[in-house]
Every structure is written in C-alpha cells, then in structure tokens.
C-alpha cells in the first residue's frame, strides 16, 4: 500500500476528503485527521482500515505544520472561543509528530479541549505523560472486550493485550479525563459490556457505548446484524439501571454545541472542473482539487496533473464525492 505525505508528496487542501485533514460538522468541535494509518484489523471497522484492508490502496500522513496552519485558520473562522479539537481516524498514535500536534492544537487561540481516540496498543506510561504535558485533555479509549481471547479476535491483532490496556486505562485516568468507548456488537460482546461498565466505574472513567453499524465498505462480522436505535437505547436504559451509572450521553455533556460551519463550495449535482493531484483512498479513485477543496472522484482513470470534469454527488460537511461526466 502506498503512502502519501501531504503536502510534500501531494499538494492537497485539508478539507474535502474523509481520510485526512479537518472535518467541520457544524459544532465547536473539529475532527483532526493527521493520518489514515491503523495498526489493527478490527473485525467491525466501518472503513476497513489496517494492514489487512481489502479495499484501501493509499495511506495519508499530513505534515504537522501544514495541518496546524489549517486548524488555526478554521478556528479563526469558527470564532476562536470554546473550541475543541478531536484527533481521530486511523490510529492517531501511529502519527510520528503526535506530541507536537497536540501541543500546537492546544496553543491555538480559543481551543479549550484537545482529545484523542485510540485503541492504546502503541501507548505506554511515558507517552501518556508526554501527551498530558503537551495539553491533551482527554483520551477516548476504545475497549470492546475484557476477555483476552475475544479482545484479540475483535481487534484482529494477536499482539493486542487487553490486560495491559486495562493497566494503561488506570494510568490515563490519573493523568487526564478518560472516556471508555466500547462498540456493542449484539451477538458478539454482549456479556463484555457489563464488565466494561464496572471496570470504568472502578477506575473513575466515563462511558460512551457505541452502536455497531454495518457500512458499505466496512468489515462485517459473519452472522451479525445491526439492531435498531430504539433497541440500542432501550438496552442502555437497562444497563443504566443495573449498574447505577449514566450511559445515554449527548454532545452537550461534553460541552459540544452548534456553531457556524465553514461554507460548502460545491452544490450537489454541480458540474466542476478539477485538477487531479493524488491517488484516492480506494481502488479506481483519484483526488481532484478546485476552490481549495479536495474532491474524491469515483471510477477515475486520469493521471496526476490531468483536468477532469465531474458532477458532485455528495457535499455534506464539506466532504465531496463526485463522478466523471
């Protein structure tokens, strides 16, 4: 699988593509995506990340200073007050300048919280200390089972040691806020969720149980089907009563509120001329650029530097997908 460093290997804007850069979903929280690289192979990964991916052909790593420049500019547009920066996607701990990135994000005017999502496979106490000192406010720790065998099965990684992850979770909770975020996959880890709830209570962590969803290009465990949101919340209510803890959480619980969004630059159905600047994330995709935005073009056979004419299919949250016309 090829790796592209942005902007050294490809001159790409940092809005428009879901696999890297910055995503603004109309709140005071910005999703920061420095890399698409992941070292695990979770069996329900919604976007088929990891070494065993069957659909991904390109990995992206964003130059840290370039990413911080964009983050500062978007923060200025958002108002430079009560902002949150959440580092997610891939496995953020694979990013070589993670400490520098956290420090840089925390220094942006108006940024109050910098958080990160991780499975913690590459963390240790020393790195946790460095992250805390750099200004990381919270770690969202994804733990889906406390049973060692099932945990290795779920992560698709034999080196995943959930006993060690539990030790790190206890350490994190002493250094910064910790949110344990298991994915409940009905029929797979039903018995593990209550154990995780009790573990979180024991170490003083908050909980954010996630609902398993089957995505078009994601991995789907054999024999597992998503349940309805009604059933999901009904089960959360049962667990809340059984364990005397809050499980139904809202963005407001974390200080997240609506905020003006960076305006979209293309409308759905609009025909646009793009310059192709990089290979896409998946097979038969390329990334084109116009109006300082990336656009992922399906079924594109053009070469780098070519101009193509496309029709915009999707434009939600400044994430653009198009097809050749």
N, C-alpha and C positions, 0 to 999 in steps of 0.2 A: 504494500500500500504506500503510495507516495505521500510525502509531507510537504506542505507549503507554508513558508513563513511570510506573514503579512506585516508590512508592505515590501519586504526585501525581495521575495520571490514573485510577488504579485501585488500590483498597486490597486488595492481594493478599498472602497469605503467600508466603514464598520457598522453600517445599518443596511438591512435588506435581506441578509441570509441567516437562517436559523442556527447554523452550525458555528458561528463565530461572531464576535463584535458585541453590540449592545442592543437590547430589546426594551422598548418602552411600551408598557401595556396600560397607559392612562392612569398611573398612580405615581406616588412619590418614591416608588422602588424601581430601580433599573436593574435588569439582569445583565451581568457582565460575563461574557464568554471568551476567555483567553485561549482556550484550546478545545478541540473536539476529541482529543486522545483519552482513551479509557483503558485501564489495565485489567478490568474484569469482564466477564461474559454473562451478565445476569440473564437468567432464562426468560424473564418477562420484560427485558429492556424495550422501551417503547420506540426507540430509534435504532436498534440493532448496533449498538456500539461495542467496542472491544476487539481483541486480537482475532476472534473467530467470526467477525462480521461477514455476512454473505452478500450484503448489499452496498457497503461503503467502499469507495475507491480512493478517497482523498482525505487526509487529516490536515487540519489547520492549526497553526500556532501563531498568535498575534504578537507582534513586537510590543513590549510593555509600555514604552514611552508613547508609542503611537496610540495604544488603547487608552492611556491616561489623558492624552490630548482630546480625544473624542469624548471621554467621560466628563472632562471639565466643561467642554462646550455644551454638551447636552444638559449638564447640571445647571449651567447658567440659564439656559432656556427654561428649565423647569422651575427656576426661581431661587436657587441657592438657599433653601431653607428646609429643614426637617426631611432631608433626603436619606434614602437607604440604597446601598449598593450590595447586590447579592451575586456572588460568584458561583455560577452553576454550569451544568452541562459537562459532558465528558467526565473525567476525574480531575478536579482542579489541582490536586496535589501532584499531578504529573507536570504541571507548569513550572519551568525552571526558575522563573522570577516571581513566584507566588508571594514571598515576603515583601518584596519591593512593590508589587502590585497592591497588596493590602495597605501598606504604608501610604502609597500615593493616593489611593482612593480615600483614605481617612483624612488626608490633608486637603481634599477639595472643599472649598467653601460650602457650607450648608449640609455636609454629609455628617449625619449623627450615628448611623449604624452601618457597619460592613460585616456581612455574614457570608458563609460559605457552605456549600452542600458537598458531602463526601461520604465514602464508604470507609475511610480511615485506614485502608490497607497499607499506605505508604507513610503514615504518621508515626511519630514516637513522641516521648515526653519533651525532648529537646525542641522539636519542630513546633509542638503546641506552645511552648514557652515563647518561641520566636514570633509566632503568629499573634499571640496575646500582646506581646510588647510592641508589635507593629501596628496594633489597633484593631485586630479582629474582635468583633463584639459577640458573635455567636457562631457556633457550628451546628448545622443541621446534619445529624448523623443517621445515615440510612442503615438500619439493622433489621433484618426481616425474619431472623430466627436465632434463638439462643442455643439450639441444638447443633453441635459442631458438624455433624454429617449433613443435616438438612441445609445449614448455612453454606457449606461448600457447594452443595447441589444448586442452591438458588443463585449464588454468585458465579457459578460455572468456573470456579477457581480453586484448585486444590490447596494453594498457599494461604487461603483465607482462614484465619484462626479467630473464631468468634470469642474465645476465652481471652485472647489478647485484646480484642476490640473492646470487650467489657472493661478491662483494666484501663484502657485509654479513655473510655467514656467517663469513668470515675475521675480520672485526672482532668479531663476537659471541664467537667462540672465545677472543679475547684478553681479554674483559671478564667472562665468566661461563661456566658449563657450556653446551655446545651438544649437542643431540641431533637429528640429521637423520633425519626420519621419512618417507621416500617410501612411497607406496602402489604396490605392484607390481600392475599390471593386465596379466595374461598376454595377449599378442597386441597390446598397445599400447605398453608401455615396457620390454619385456624387455631390450633392448640398453642401456637407460639405467641400469638398476640397478647393473651392474658399474662404470660410470663414476662413479656417485654414491658407491659404496663407496670407490673410490680417492680421490675428492675429499675425502671425510670423513676418511680416514686422513691425507691430506696436511695438513689444517688442524687435526688433533687433535680431531675431533668423534666422539662415539659415534654408533651407528646403531640405529635401531629400525624395520626394514622392516615395513610393514603389509600385510595381506592384503585385496585387493579383495573386497567383499561387495555383492551386489545386494539393496537394501532395497525394500520395498513402495512407499514414497512417494519414493524417491530417484531420481536420474538413472542411466540405464544406457546405457553406450556401445554403439552398434549392433554386433552381431556378437561381443560379448564375454560370456563366461560365467565365473562364479567357479570356481576349482578347489577340490579338497578340501583340508582342513587337512593331511592326510598328504602330499600333493604339495607343498604350500607349505613345510612344514618340511624335506622332502627336498631341495628346491631351496636352502633356506637353508644346509643342510649342505654342499651342493656349493659354494656361494659362499664359505662359511667356509673350506673347504679351498683354493680357488683364490686367495683374497685374504688368507689368514692373519689373519683377524680374527673376532671374536665377533659373531654375528648373531642367534642364538637367545637372546633375553633374557627374563627373568622379572621380576615385580614386586619380588621380593627384591633384584634387582640395583640397585634404586633406593631401597631402604630401606622399601618398602611392605609392610605386614604386616596381618593380620587385627585388627580392633578392633570393639568393640560398635557396633551400628548404632542410630541413632535409631529407636525402635519405630514400626511402622506403626500407623495409627489406624483403618483400614478393612480388612475382610476381603473376599476375592474372593466375589462373589455377594451381599454385604450390600446391603440397600436403605437408602438415605440421602437425607435432605432437604438440599438445597443452596440457597444464595443465589447467584444469577448476578451476577458482578461485572465481567466483562470479555469481549470477543470472543475467540474461540480463535485459535490459530495458523493453522489451516487453515479452508477453507470449511465452513460448516454445523457449526462447533464453537463452544462457549461455555465459559468457565471459571467454575465454581462454587466456593464456599468453605464448608467446615464443619470444625470441630475444628482450626482454624488450619492447614489444608492446602488447596492448590488441587486441583481435580479437573477434568480435561478431559472434557466431555460431547459425545459424538458425536451428529450429526443433531439438534441442538438449535436450536429456533426462538424460544426465550424471550428476553425483553428484560432489560436490566440492572436489577437490583432484584427480579426475579421469583424466586419459590421454586419449585424443581422437585424431583421425586422420581426418583431414579436407582438403577440397580443397578451396583455396582462390577465391572468386567471385569478390571482389572489393578491390582496394588498393589506390584509389585516395586520395591525400593529407595525406597519412599515416592513413587513416580511413579504417579499414579492416573488411570485412564481409566474412563469409565462410559457407560451408555446410559440414555435416558429409559425410565421404566416407567409 
